[in-house]
Amino acid sequence: MRWWPRSIRWQMLLGLVLIEVLCIGLFATLLIRVQEQDVTRRIIDRLTHQSTSLALQAQEALEQNRGDWVGNSVHIMSQAPSVIRARVTDPSGQSLFVGSREPADNTLNPAEYSQIRNIRGTTPVVFTFGRHRWESVRAIYAGNTLRGYAWVETNPTWDTEQLGDMLRGILGFGVVWIVASVLLVALVARSISRPLAILHRGTRALISLPESSSAFPLPVTVSNEFGDLITAFNSMVASIQEQRAGLSDTLSILDSMLANAPVGLAFFDRHLRFVRVNQVFASLIEIPLSRHLGRTPSELLPKGVALSLEQALESVFDTDGAVREIELSGETMETHRPWTWLVSVYPIRATTMQVRWAGIIVRDVSERARAEEALRRTEKLAATGRLAASIAHEINNPLEAITNLLFLLRNFSGIGEPALQYVSMAEHEAKRITEIAQQTLRFYRQSTLPIRANVGDLINSVLDLYRSRLNTLNIEVERRFHADAILFCFEGEIRQVIANLVGNAVDAISSGGRLIVRARPSRQWNSTGAPGVRLTVADNGSGMSREVRNRIFEAFFTTKEATGTGLGLWVSQEIIVKHHGQVRVRSRAASSRRPSGTVFQIFLPDNVNLTNNAAISAPE
């Protein structure tokens, strides 16, 4: 209803007014009906009395033959405020005496004539005719003779004034009652509407600004049930804010865990679409975070990997159980970098009955896989080294016999000059075999204590091992050794560093290249200026890009996919650090304008206090 107010206060006021008006109307109607019945009864009683009084007075006057008294009685009766007309008629209805306010020829009307036949003896007849007109008639007897009738008509104004007074009283009472009730209800409604208005403002503030607490607590203005309700509302809001703060803290913790977890995290809906991922996962597949949402694994991952992951997700949604430790291998779609993951898929339930999402935890075990592969290769190389050392050791005995036989053949056989030349060549090759065997044994039998070693001799021993390969590739070797390049060091470990650098240089040089190896006394590059030896290994090979140069000392990083383990330079750096040395690298990849090449410069201090830390040894 459009006319019905929305405010509780005005609803109460209007409802009360309507109820009271209805009640007062019903009360007035009932009272008026009762009063009308009472007025009618009083009219009948009064008219009966008045007509009887007039008839008796007329009867007495007629018995005493005093007709003038009848006229006086009629006149006096007509002057009564409750009587509008009084008269006396003969038995035929002709007016004999009328009141002073009535015309002399006032005759009976048909309604009055019709009542004459209803008169029985001296009993008055009261009747009504017209609108609110009441009249009484009584027979007048003198002895037993009917002498006429006494007529008295009531004044309707007299009776209606009584009803009007009563109605005005009821109306005045009703107005006073309604005003008093309205004032009372207004006060009561104010005590109700004000707390409700406060609750309404608080509810709107809670809806519009759920994070703000400036509007709370709400003021408690009353001490009744509404005050208790406001207090309970304040407690509820405080509890909600506390729970929201706790939830916000929990969400912040979860967001922080999601963002900073060292593993990749991703969440999928039942359509196998990404709903959220963390930065680690995005970095693993080298695709920005914004490109994940709403996509499926088959749109972002290699086909085989995506198929395995989707099968695991569907299994989680179908069985409500987790799928753990799935090993997936592939390569990134952008840089084609190989990777190996361990993936666990687990269900996420919005209710206790249904799995709504599925989450995956991705651990990048690429380094571990590469380490395992490098370990297998290293173990294979170590076994090969042990076998080579055993072979070198076993070669020494027959080699010594061959040397002795060649000596006897030269000095005691008496052979001619051409044969002696062949014997000299055989002795030279046997000596070379001896040197190779000795160098091999030196690599295997490294010393466990630091000694003073000539760096030039260490370099020569390494170059001797690579002599055949250097000759095959026609690589020019430039040796620049200073006689004073003597260092207190772990001889075998420094030889291993030189071997790694020379081996890498040989791998980078094409046929007809150049290799420069230098060693000379120098000073520490930093402010201490400690004495030591500077070792330089330079080549004019293919060089390295900036990206490769920045990663050459990382464990398991290698550009030799088939033969490299990625441990050579990492171990070399560990050995240099162990000797408190420093290393500098310069490299330039081939281009049309400038030649390519790489230079390694190593400074090793002559530290007599060098301790025997655990030696690190791993060939590449």
C-alpha positions in Angstrom: 0.0 0.0 0.0 1.6 3.2 -1.2 -0.2 5.4 1.4 1.0 3.2 4.3 4.1 4.8 5.9 7.4 2.8 6.1 8.5 4.2 9.4 7.6 2.1 12.4 6.8 5.3 14.4 4.3 6.5 11.9 3.0 3.0 11.3 2.3 2.8 15.1 0.7 6.3 15.2 -1.5 5.8 12.2 -2.4 2.3 13.2 -3.3 3.5 16.7 -5.4 6.4 15.3 -7.3 4.1 13.0 -8.0 1.6 15.7 -9.1 4.2 18.1 -11.3 5.9 15.5 -12.9 2.6 14.7 -13.4 1.8 18.4 -14.8 5.2 19.2 -17.1 5.0 16.2 -18.4 1.6 17.2 -18.8 2.8 20.8 -20.6 5.9 19.6 -22.9 3.9 17.4 -23.8 1.5 20.1 -24.2 4.3 22.6 -26.4 6.3 20.3 -28.6 3.3 19.7 -28.9 2.7 23.4 -29.5 6.4 23.9 -32.1 6.6 21.2 -33.9 3.7 22.8 -33.7 5.5 26.1 -34.9 8.8 24.5 -37.8 6.9 22.9 -38.7 5.4 26.2 -38.5 8.7 27.9 -40.5 10.4 25.1 -43.2 7.7 25.5 -43.3 8.1 29.3 -43.3 11.9 29.1 -46.0 12.1 26.4 -48.1 9.6 28.4 -47.8 11.6 31.5 -48.4 14.9 29.7 -51.4 13.7 27.7 -52.9 12.1 30.9 -52.3 15.3 32.8 -53.9 17.5 30.1 -56.9 15.1 29.9 -57.5 15.0 33.6 -57.3 18.8 33.9 -59.8 19.1 31.0 -62.1 16.5 32.6 -62.1 18.3 35.9 -62.7 21.7 34.2 -65.6 20.2 32.2 -67.2 18.5 35.2 -67.2 22.0 36.9 -68.4 23.7 33.7 -65.3 25.8 33.5 -64.3 25.6 29.9 -61.9 28.5 30.2 -59.8 26.3 32.5 -59.3 23.8 29.6 -57.9 26.6 27.5 -55.5 27.6 30.2 -54.4 24.0 30.7 -53.7 23.7 27.0 -51.8 27.0 27.0 -49.7 26.0 29.9 -48.9 22.6 28.4 -47.9 24.1 25.1 -45.4 26.3 26.9 -43.4 23.3 28.2 -40.0 23.2 26.4 -40.5 19.5 25.6 -43.9 20.1 23.9 -44.2 21.6 20.5 -48.0 21.3 20.2 -50.9 20.7 22.7 -54.6 20.8 21.9 -58.0 19.4 22.9 -60.5 18.1 20.3 -64.1 16.9 20.4 -64.8 13.2 19.8 -65.0 13.8 16.1 -61.5 15.3 16.0 -62.4 19.0 15.7 -60.1 21.3 17.6 -61.7 22.9 20.6 -58.6 24.4 22.4 -55.1 24.8 20.9 -51.9 26.3 22.3 -51.0 29.9 21.9 -48.3 29.1 19.3 -50.8 27.1 17.1 -53.4 28.5 14.7 -57.0 28.3 15.9 -58.2 26.3 13.0 -55.5 23.7 13.4 -57.1 20.4 12.5 -56.0 16.8 12.8 -54.0 15.2 9.9 -54.9 11.8 8.6 -52.3 10.0 10.7 -53.8 11.5 13.8 -57.3 10.7 12.7 -56.3 7.1 12.2 -55.2 6.8 15.8 -58.6 7.7 17.2 -59.9 4.2 16.6 -57.0 2.8 18.6 -58.0 4.7 21.8 -59.4 2.4 24.5 -60.9 3.9 27.6 -58.6 6.3 29.5 -55.3 4.6 28.3 -53.1 7.0 26.4 -51.9 6.1 22.9 -48.5 7.2 21.9 -47.6 7.0 18.2 -45.0 8.4 15.8 -45.5 9.9 12.3 -43.5 11.9 10.0 -39.7 12.4 10.8 -38.9 12.3 14.5 -42.5 13.3 15.4 -44.0 11.7 18.5 -47.5 12.4 19.8 -49.8 11.1 22.5 -53.6 11.2 22.7 -56.0 10.3 25.6 -59.7 10.3 25.9 -61.5 13.0 28.1 -64.5 11.7 30.0 -67.1 13.6 32.1 -68.7 10.9 34.1 -69.2 8.2 31.6 -69.6 10.5 28.6 -66.7 11.0 26.1 -66.2 14.7 25.8 -63.1 14.7 23.5 -59.4 14.0 23.2 -56.2 15.6 24.7 -53.4 15.7 22.1 -49.7 16.4 23.1 -46.8 16.4 20.5 -43.2 16.3 21.7 -40.6 18.8 20.6 -38.0 16.9 18.5 -35.4 19.5 19.1 -35.6 18.9 22.8 -34.7 15.2 22.3 -32.2 15.7 19.5 -30.4 18.3 21.6 -29.8 15.7 24.2 -28.4 13.3 21.6 -26.3 16.1 20.2 -24.9 16.9 23.6 -24.1 13.3 24.0 -22.4 13.1 20.6 -20.4 16.2 21.3 -19.3 14.7 24.6 -18.3 11.5 22.9 -16.5 13.4 20.2 -14.6 15.5 22.7 -13.7 12.5 24.7 -12.6 10.7 21.6 -10.4 13.6 20.5 -8.8 13.9 23.9 -8.3 10.2 24.0 -6.8 10.0 20.6 -4.5 13.0 21.3 -3.4 11.5 24.6 -2.9 8.1 23.0 -0.9 9.6 20.1 1.3 11.5 22.5 1.9 8.4 24.5 2.5 6.2 21.5 4.8 8.9 20.0 6.9 8.7 23.2 6.9 4.9 23.1 7.5 4.8 19.4 10.4 7.2 19.8 11.9 4.9 22.4 11.5 2.1 19.9 12.4 3.9 16.7 15.5 5.6 18.0 17.2 2.3 18.9 16.0 0.8 15.6 17.3 3.8 13.7 20.7 3.3 15.5 20.6 -0.4 14.5 19.7 0.5 11.0 22.6 2.9 10.7 24.9 0.4 12.1 23.7 -2.3 9.7 24.1 0.0 6.7 27.6 1.0 7.9 28.4 -2.7 8.3 27.2 -3.4 4.7 28.7 -0.4 3.0 32.0 -0.3 4.9 32.7 -3.7 6.3 36.3 -3.0 7.0 35.7 0.3 8.8 35.2 0.3 12.6 34.6 4.0 13.1 30.8 3.7 13.4 31.1 1.1 16.2 30.3 0.4 18.9 26.7 1.8 18.6 25.5 4.0 21.4 23.1 2.4 23.9 20.5 5.0 24.5 17.9 2.9 26.3 18.0 0.3 29.0 15.2 -2.0 27.8 15.2 -5.0 25.4 16.3 -2.7 22.6 19.3 -1.7 24.6 20.1 -5.3 25.1 19.7 -5.8 21.4 22.1 -3.0 20.6 24.6 -4.4 23.1 24.3 -7.8 21.4 24.7 -6.2 18.0 27.9 -4.5 19.2 29.2 -7.8 20.5 28.3 -9.4 17.2 30.1 -6.7 15.2 33.1 -6.9 17.5 33.2 -10.7 17.0 32.8 -10.3 13.2 35.7 -7.8 13.2 37.8 -10.1 15.3 37.0 -13.0 13.0 37.6 -10.8 9.9 40.9 -9.7 11.3 41.8 -13.3 12.1 40.6 -14.3 8.6 42.6 -11.4 7.1 45.7 -12.5 8.9 45.1 -16.1 7.8 44.6 -15.0 4.2 47.7 -12.8 4.4 49.7 -15.8 5.8 48.3 -18.0 3.1 49.0 -15.4 0.4 52.5 -15.0 1.7 53.0 -18.7 1.8 51.6 -19.0 -1.7 53.8 -16.2 -3.0 57.0 -17.2 -1.2 56.8 -21.0 -1.0 59.9 -22.6 -2.5 57.7 -24.9 -4.5 55.3 -24.3 -7.4 51.6 -24.2 -6.4 48.7 -24.2 -8.8 44.9 -24.7 -8.3 42.4 -26.0 -10.8 38.6 -26.1 -11.0 36.5 -29.1 -12.1 37.0 -28.1 -15.7 40.8 -28.5 -15.2 41.3 -24.7 -15.7 43.8 -22.7 -13.7 42.2 -20.6 -11.0 45.4 -19.5 -9.2 49.2 -20.1 -9.4 52.2 -18.7 -7.6 55.2 -17.0 -9.0 57.4 -20.1 -8.6 55.1 -22.2 -10.8 55.0 -19.4 -13.4 58.8 -19.2 -13.4 59.1 -23.0 -13.8 57.2 -22.9 -17.1 58.4 -19.4 -18.0 54.9 -18.1 -18.6 53.6 -14.9 -16.9 51.0 -15.3 -14.1 48.4 -13.4 -16.1 48.4 -16.0 -18.9 47.5 -18.9 -16.6 44.0 -18.0 -15.3 41.2 -19.8 -17.2 43.5 -22.0 -19.2 44.0 -25.7 -19.1 47.4 -27.5 -18.8 47.3 -28.6 -22.4 47.3 -24.9 -23.5 50.5 -24.1 -21.5 52.5 -27.3 -21.0 54.0 -29.9 -23.4 51.5 -32.4 -24.7 52.7 -35.4 -22.8 53.2 -33.5 -19.5 49.8 -31.9 -19.9 48.1 -35.3 -20.5 49.7 -36.9 -17.4 48.8 -33.9 -15.2 45.2 -33.8 -16.5 44.8 -37.5 -15.8 46.0 -37.0 -12.3 43.6 -34.1 -11.8 40.7 -36.1 -13.1 41.6 -39.0 -10.8 41.5 -36.6 -7.8 38.1 -35.2 -8.7 36.7 -38.7 -9.3 38.1 -40.5 -6.3 38.5 -37.6 -3.8 42.0 -39.0 -3.1 45.4 -37.5 -3.5 47.9 -38.5 -6.2 51.5 -38.2 -4.9 55.0 -38.0 -6.4 54.4 -38.1 -10.1 57.7 -37.5 -12.0 57.2 -35.4 -15.1 59.9 -34.4 -17.5 59.9 -31.9 -20.4 61.3 -28.6 -21.5 60.0 -25.1 -21.3 58.2 -23.8 -24.4 60.1 -20.5 -24.6 63.7 -21.3 -23.9 63.5 -25.1 -24.3 65.2 -25.6 -21.0 64.9 -29.2 -19.8 63.3 -29.9 -16.4 62.1 -32.6 -14.2 59.3 -32.2 -11.7 57.9 -34.2 -8.8 54.1 -33.4 -8.7 51.6 -34.1 -6.0 47.9 -33.5 -6.6 45.5 -33.2 -3.7 41.7 -32.4 -3.3 40.3 -29.1 -1.9 36.9 -29.4 -0.5 34.5 -26.4 -0.2 32.2 -28.6 1.9 32.8 -31.9 3.6 31.0 -33.8 0.8 32.3 -32.4 -2.5 35.7 -31.7 -4.0 35.5 -28.2 -5.6 39.2 -27.6 -6.6 42.4 -29.6 -7.0 45.8 -28.3 -6.0 49.2 -29.3 -7.2 52.6 -29.0 -5.5 55.4 -28.9 -8.0 59.0 -29.5 -6.8 61.7 -28.8 -9.4 64.1 -31.7 -9.1 66.0 -30.8 -12.3 69.2 -30.1 -10.4 68.8 -33.3 -8.5 68.3 -35.2 -11.8 71.2 -33.5 -13.3 73.3 -34.2 -10.2 72.3 -37.9 -10.3 73.3 -38.1 -14.0 76.5 -36.2 -13.3 77.2 -38.5 -10.4 76.8 -41.5 -12.6 79.1 -39.9 -15.2 81.6 -38.9 -12.5 81.6 -42.4 -11.0 82.1 -43.8 -14.5 85.0 -41.4 -15.0 86.4 -42.2 -11.6 86.3 -45.9 -12.4 88.0 -45.1 -15.7 90.7 -43.1 -13.8 91.2 -45.9 -11.3 91.5 -48.4 -14.2 93.9 -46.1 -16.1 96.0 -45.8 -12.9 96.0 -49.6 -12.6 97.0 -50.0 -16.2 99.7 -47.4 -15.9 101.1 -49.2 -12.8 101.0 -52.5 -14.6 102.7 -51.1 -17.7 105.8 -50.1 -15.6 107.0 -53.7 -15.2 107.0 -54.8 -18.9 108.0 -51.3 -19.9 111.1 -51.5 -17.7 111.9 -54.9 -19.3 111.5 -53.4 -22.8 113.8 -50.6 -21.9 116.5 -53.0 -20.6 116.2 -55.1 -23.7 116.6 -52.1 -25.9 119.7 -51.1 -23.9 121.2 -54.5 -24.4 120.3 -54.5 -28.1 122.0 -51.1 -28.6 125.2 -51.9 -26.7 125.9 -55.7 -27.0 124.2 -57.0 -30.1 126.6 -55.5 -32.7 123.9 -54.5 -35.1 124.5 -52.0 -37.8 123.7 -48.3 -38.1 120.2 -48.5 -39.6 119.1 -50.9 -36.9 120.6 -48.6 -34.2 118.4 -45.8 -35.5 115.3 -48.0 -35.0 116.5 -48.9 -31.5 116.8 -45.2 -30.7 113.3 -44.5 -31.9 112.0 -47.4 -29.8 113.8 -46.1 -26.7 112.3 -42.6 -27.3 108.8 -44.0 -27.5 109.3 -46.2 -24.5 110.4 -43.2 -22.5 107.3 -41.3 -23.6 105.2 -44.2 -22.5 106.9 -44.0 -19.1 106.2 -40.3 -18.8 102.5 -40.8 -19.6 102.2 -43.6 -17.1 103.9 -41.4 -14.4 101.6 -38.4 -15.2 98.6 -40.7 -15.0 99.7 -42.0 -11.6 100.3 -38.4 -10.4 96.7 -37.5 -11.2 95.4 -40.5 -9.3 97.8 -40.4 -6.3 97.4 -36.8 -5.2 99.2 -35.6 -2.1 97.1 -35.0 1.0 99.5 -32.3 2.3 100.5 -29.0 0.7 104.0 -28.8 -0.7 106.1 -26.2 -2.6 105.6 -26.9 -6.3 106.8 -25.3 -9.5 103.7 -24.1 -11.4 105.5 -24.4 -14.7 106.2 -28.1 -14.0 102.5 -28.6 -13.2 101.5 -27.0 -16.5 104.0 -29.0 -18.5 102.7 -32.3 -16.9 99.2 -31.4 -18.0 100.2 -30.3 -21.5 102.1 -33.6 -21.9 98.8 -35.4 -21.3 97.1 -33.4 -24.0 100.1 -33.5 -26.4 98.5 -36.0 -28.8 95.2 -34.1 -29.0 97.0 -30.8 -29.4 99.0 -32.2 -32.3 96.0 -33.8 -33.9 94.1 -30.5 -33.9 97.3 -28.6 -35.0 96.9 -26.2 -32.0 99.8 -23.9 -31.4 100.8 -23.9 -27.7 102.6 -20.9 -26.3 104.3 -21.5 -22.9 105.5 -18.6 -20.8 106.7 -19.8 -17.4 108.8 -17.9 -14.9 111.4 -19.9 -13.0 110.3 -18.3 -9.7 106.6 -19.3 -10.1 106.8 -21.5 -7.1 103.7 -22.0 -4.9 102.9 -23.6 -1.5 99.8 -25.6 -2.5 98.1 -28.9 -2.9 99.9 -30.0 -6.0 97.3 -32.5 -7.3 94.4 -30.0 -6.9 96.3 -27.2 -8.8 97.1 -29.7 -11.5 93.4 -30.6 -11.7 92.5 -26.8 -12.1 95.0 -26.5 -14.9 93.7 -29.7 -16.5 90.1 -28.4 -16.4 91.1 -25.0 -18.0 93.3 -26.6 -20.7 90.7 -29.2 -21.5 88.0 -26.6 -21.9 90.3 -24.5 -24.0 91.1 -27.4 -26.3 87.3 -28.2 -26.6 86.7 -24.5 -27.7 89.5 -24.2 -30.2 89.0 -25.4 -33.8 91.7 -26.9 -35.9 94.7 -24.5 -36.2 94.0 -22.5 -33.1 96.2 -21.1 -30.5 96.6 -21.8 -26.7 98.6 -19.6 -24.4 99.6 -20.7 -20.9 101.5 -18.4 -18.6 102.7 -18.5 -15.0 104.7 -15.8 -13.2 105.1 -14.3 -9.7 102.6 -11.6 -8.9 100.8 -9.7 -6.1 97.2 -10.1 -4.7 94.7 -8.0 -6.7 93.1 -6.6 -3.6 94.6 -4.1 -1.2 96.6 -6.6 0.8 99.1 -7.2 -2.1 100.0 -10.6 -0.8 102.7 -12.4 -2.9 101.8 -15.4 -5.1 101.6 -16.7 -8.6 99.4 -15.5 -11.5 98.3 -18.3 -13.9 96.8 -17.4 -17.3 95.1 -19.8 -19.7 94.0 -18.1 -23.0 92.6 -19.3 -26.3 91.2 -18.0 -29.5 88.3 -20.5 -29.5 84.6 -19.9 -29.9 84.3 -17.8 -26.7 81.2 -17.5 -24.5 78.1 -15.3 -24.5 77.3 -13.2 -21.5 74.6 -15.6 -20.3 77.0 -18.6 -20.4 79.8 -16.6 -18.8 77.6 -15.7 -15.8 76.8 -19.4 -15.1 80.1 -21.2 -15.8 80.8 -21.7 -12.1 77.4 -23.1 -11.3 77.3 -26.8 -10.4 76.0 -29.0 -13.2 75.9 -26.2 -15.7 77.5 -27.4 -19.0 77.4 -26.6 -22.7 78.8 -30.0 -23.5 75.5 -31.9 -23.5 76.9 -35.3 -24.3 80.2 -35.4 -22.5 80.1 -32.6 -19.8 79.1 -33.0 -16.2 79.0 -29.3 -15.3 81.3 -29.9 -12.4 84.8 -29.1 -13.7 84.8 -25.3 -13.3 82.6 -25.5 -10.1 85.3 -27.8 -8.6 88.0 -25.6 -9.9 86.5 -22.6 -8.2 86.2 -24.5 -4.9 89.9 -25.4 -5.1 90.8 -21.7 -5.8 88.7 -20.6 -2.9 90.3 -23.3 -0.7 93.7 -21.8 -1.7 92.3 -18.3 -0.9 92.8 -17.3 -4.5 90.8 -15.3 -7.0 89.7 -15.9 -10.6 88.8 -13.5 -13.4 87.3 -14.4 -16.7 87.1 -12.5 -20.0 85.4 -14.0 -23.0 84.0 -12.8 -26.4 81.8 -14.8 -28.7 82.6 -14.9 -32.4 81.2 -12.0 -34.5 81.8 -10.6 -38.0 83.8 -7.6 -36.5 86.0 -9.0 -33.7 87.8 -12.3 -33.1 86.6 -14.6 -30.4 88.4 -16.1 -27.4 88.5 -16.7 -23.7 91.0 -15.7 -21.0 91.1 -17.2 -17.5 93.4 -15.4 -15.0 93.9 -17.0 -11.6 95.9 -15.6 -8.7 97.0 -18.1 -6.0 98.7 -16.6 -2.9 101.9 -18.3 -1.6 100.2 -19.1 1.8 102.5 -21.2 4.0 99.6 -21.4 6.5 97.4 -23.3 4.1 95.4 -26.0 5.9 94.4 -29.4 4.7 90.7 -28.9 4.0 88.9 -31.8 2.3 90.2 -31.9 -1.2 87.5 -31.6 -3.9 88.2 -33.6 -7.0 86.0 -34.3 -10.0 87.2 -34.4 -13.5 85.1 -33.1 -16.4 
